Every structure is written in structure tokens, then in C-alpha cells.
Amino acid sequence: MHICLLSVEIFAWGKYGGFGRATRTIGRELAKNGVQVSAIVPRRNGQAKIEMLDGIRVIGFDIKKPLEMFKIYQECDADIFHSEEPSFGTFLARLFHPDKKHIVTFRDTRLASDWLIEFQLPSLSKFQVLFNWFYEDNFLVHHAVRIAHRRFVAANLLKKRAHSKYLLRADPEFLPTPVEIVLEPKKDKTPTVIYVGRWDRRKRPELVIELAKKFPQVHFIMTGASRDSVYDKKLRDLAVQCKNIELTGFINQFENHKLTDMLSRSWILINTAAREGLPNSFIEACANKCAILSSVDPDEFSSKFGIFVTDDNFENGLNQLLENDKWRLLGEAGCKYVASTFSKEISIKKHLQIYADLLNQ
């Protein structure tokens, strides 16, 4: 069985997002189960045309050279092409390999209002947002999604979104992203809040710094960095003024266990984003028995396993979680749910069953 994962990124070579993290994790676990795995992604700085990564044969193309991209998609002859979020690659795989099986997992189905937020609060530039929109959301992509053999969502909240956006005949099925469950995380004695993610403007990390100023008795860990060096420096200059903020910089969770160790220590995961799908950090935090404090509530993770902040009053939300150790019970409830739904054993078993069913049709 040869599975080719299609994504706009993979977690390596300077590109570290949620789509890439999921693509690399799924590919790694499939390879461990004896599956031949390829991945086709845009090539980043320092990345060769072909690389081996955790058992995955990663094929990179220059996104500025359409002919090179077309040739790579044409030459990759897999049994199943699995798009980790639709893109122009979804269309190309179907165009060049109509006799093979094609499936799609929706990871962050963006409506017009979501793209507007991305445009107003860009990670790098507004031009980059426009280019991403054109590559990931054109009519050819929509057509390829509609004629795929099967469609899935990484979060239940995306079912209706995807159904409406792509004019599907039925809701997609739920397919969980695999995560490692930590049986006995070792929590710090001091209240500890962790922020995990890129320092993008739409994620509003400055709100974490403002909160830390109001809670000098709480230890805050801020992981990650911004691709915008000016914005990154501005945030770090503010953060270093707070003695209770620990700045870690970017952590590659595929190279070491530092992020898992920090989540294991932490009591609460904070998310201040203006919009999200279902962040991998929510699943990983619950796997480490952290409660969630967030301005978004995908699949009710925040309201069920923490505090859903509807008015940006994170101060009130944090007080509620710290009162009588409420965070602990909510974190344990989140861990039970994630273990029964997202554990890598359950998730990869579902992936393998889907692939087998398609090939047996």
C-alpha cells in the first residue's frame, strides 16, 4: 500500500504549522505500520527536492514553477492520494491519476469571513494571504473535493462548514488526528499557564503578556515565534519586562520532548486567537491533563474542559480555573475524552481501515 499525503506544508525546514504537524505525524505513524508513505509539499529553504523524514519520502516542488509542480504530481504513482486540507494539489492529483483513490481531510475550512480575518491580521503579508487563498480555495479545488472518493473532517465543527462551502451531498465523516497520551503528567507546584503556537497577529499573543502582568503569582510559558521579525521583537520586548514569563522560542516537537515536558508541567493552556479550527495544541494539552482557557471553542473543548472566554476577559477565566483547583478536574476530563477519541492507536487504526476499504472496493 502506497499512500501519498498532499499538504501545503510539513513540519520541517522552517515551516511549522498545524497542517504540517498533522501531516508529519500521520505519515510517521503510517510508516511505523509498514505503509509506504510519500508526501508532496511546496519546497522550503534548505529542503532538497527529495528528502526522507520519519520514514516519509518528502517530494518538494517550487511553487513558483508550475511545470515542475505538474511533473512531480504526474510522476508520483500512489494507490491513494490523501489531502490534508484541500489545495491545488488535490486537483492535480485527481487530474493526473483519475484511476486512483482520492480522499480529503478538512482541517480548517475557511469561509469568506475567515479569509478576511487572515487578510486583516496576516502572519507575514497580505500578499501571502491572497496567494494562499488563490492556491487553496479556487474553483478547481472545490471541484476536486466534490469528486473525491471520501471526505473527512479533523473536527466536528467543520462538517456543516465543509458541506455548505463545497456543496457536498452529505456531511464529511470525522477522522481524528493522532496524539500521544501522557498517563501521568508531572504538574508544577506553582500555577503554570502555557501558550503554544506561532506568534501570528490573528492569534493575539500580546493578550497573554497583558494577562501575565495581572497575575505575578502565576508562571507563564510562551513557546513559539513570529515570522515577522519586527512583530516578534515587539512582543519579546514586552514579555521580558514580566519576570513571570518564560520565553522558550520555537520548539521542534519532532526532535525533542521539551514541549511535552512543558505541557506535562502546565496547569492551563491559553489560546487568544481571533479564529481557529481545532488546534493540535488543544488535543495535546488535554492529553497532558491541562485545562483550556480560550477565546474560541472548537468542538466545545474550551467550554467542556476549561473556560470559553467570550468577551476577552481572560482575567476572570483564569481566576475561575485557579479557584479550588477547578483546572485539575477539567484537565482530567479532557484527557479521558482525548484518550478515547484521538489516541494514535485509535486514529491510525481508522486511517488504515479507510485505506483498506477503498482499495478493496
C-alpha positions, 0 to 999 in steps of 0.5 A, spaced: 500 500 500 502 506 497 499 512 500 501 519 498 499 525 503 498 532 499 499 538 504 501 545 503 506 544 508 510 539 513 513 540 519 520 541 517 525 546 514 522 552 517 515 551 516 511 549 522 504 549 522 498 545 524 497 542 517 504 540 517 504 537 524 498 533 522 501 531 516 508 529 519 505 525 524 500 521 520 505 519 515 510 517 521 505 513 524 503 510 517 510 508 516 511 505 523 505 500 520 509 498 514 505 503 509 509 506 504 508 513 505 510 519 500 508 526 501 508 532 496 509 539 499 511 546 496 519 546 497 522 550 503 529 553 504 534 548 505 529 542 503 532 538 497 527 536 492 527 529 495 528 528 502 526 522 507 523 524 514 520 519 519 520 514 514 516 519 509 519 520 502 518 528 502 517 530 494 518 538 494 516 542 488 517 550 487 511 553 487 513 558 483 514 553 477 508 550 475 511 545 470 515 542 475 509 542 480 505 538 474 511 533 473 512 531 480 504 530 481 504 526 474 510 522 476 508 520 483 504 513 482 500 512 489 494 507 490 491 513 494 492 520 494 490 523 501 489 531 502 490 534 508 486 540 507 484 541 500 489 545 495 491 545 488 494 539 489 488 535 490 486 537 483 492 535 480 492 529 483 485 527 481 487 530 474 493 526 473 491 519 476 483 519 475 484 511 476 486 512 483 483 513 490 482 520 492 480 522 499 480 529 503 481 531 510 478 538 512 482 541 517 480 548 517 475 550 512 475 557 511 469 561 509 469 568 506 469 571 513 475 567 515 479 569 509 478 576 511 480 575 518 487 572 515 487 578 510 486 583 516 491 580 521 496 576 516 502 572 519 507 575 514 503 579 508 497 580 505 500 578 499 501 571 502 494 571 504 491 572 497 496 567 494 494 562 499 487 563 498 488 563 490 492 556 491 487 553 496 480 555 495 479 556 487 474 553 483 478 547 481 479 545 488 472 545 490 471 541 484 476 536 486 473 535 493 466 534 490 469 528 486 473 525 491 472 518 493 471 520 501 471 526 505 473 527 512 473 532 517 479 533 523 473 536 527 466 536 528 465 543 527 467 543 520 462 538 517 456 543 516 462 548 514 465 543 509 458 541 506 455 548 505 462 551 502 463 545 497 456 543 496 457 536 498 451 531 498 452 529 505 456 531 511 464 529 511 465 523 516 470 525 522 477 522 522 481 524 528 488 526 528 493 522 532 496 524 539 500 521 544 497 520 551 501 522 557 498 517 563 501 521 568 503 528 567 508 531 572 504 538 574 508 544 577 507 546 584 506 553 582 500 555 577 503 554 570 499 557 564 502 555 557 501 558 550 503 554 544 503 556 537 506 561 532 506 568 534 501 570 528 497 577 529 490 573 528 492 569 534 493 575 539 499 573 543 500 580 546 493 578 550 497 573 554 503 578 556 497 583 558 494 577 562 501 575 565 502 582 568 495 581 572 497 575 575 505 575 578 503 569 582 502 565 576 508 562 571 507 563 564 510 559 558 510 562 551 513 557 546 513 559 539 515 565 534 513 570 529 515 570 522 515 577 522 521 579 525 519 586 527 512 583 530 516 578 534 521 583 537 515 587 539 512 582 543 519 579 546 520 586 548 514 586 552 514 579 555 521 580 558 519 586 562 514 580 566 519 576 570 513 571 570 514 569 563 518 564 560 520 565 553 522 558 550 522 560 542 520 555 537 520 548 539 521 542 534 516 537 537 519 532 532 526 532 535 525 533 542 520 532 548 521 539 551 514 541 549 511 535 552 515 536 558 512 543 558 505 541 557 506 535 562 508 541 567 502 546 565 496 547 569 492 551 563 493 552 556 491 559 553 489 560 546 487 568 544 486 567 537 481 571 533 479 564 529 481 557 529 479 550 527 481 545 532 488 546 534 493 540 535 495 544 541 488 543 544 488 535 543 495 535 546 494 539 552 488 535 554 492 529 553 497 532 558 491 533 563 491 541 562 485 545 562 483 550 556 482 557 557 480 560 550 477 565 546 474 560 541 471 553 542 472 548 537 468 542 538 466 545 545 473 543 548 474 550 551 467 550 554 467 542 556 474 542 559 476 549 561 473 556 560 470 559 553 472 566 554 467 570 550 468 577 551 476 577 552 476 577 559 481 572 560 482 575 567 476 572 570 477 565 566 483 564 569 481 566 576 475 561 575 480 555 573 485 557 579 479 557 584 479 550 588 483 547 583 477 547 578 483 546 572 485 539 575 478 536 574 477 539 567 484 537 565 482 530 567 476 530 563 479 532 557 484 527 557 479 521 558 475 524 552 482 525 548 484 518 550 478 515 547 477 519 541 484 521 538 489 516 541 494 514 535 492 507 536 485 509 535 486 514 529 491 510 525 487 504 526 481 508 522 486 511 517 488 504 515 481 501 515 479 507 510 485 505 506 483 498 506 476 499 504 477 503 498 482 499 495 478 493 496 472 496 493 
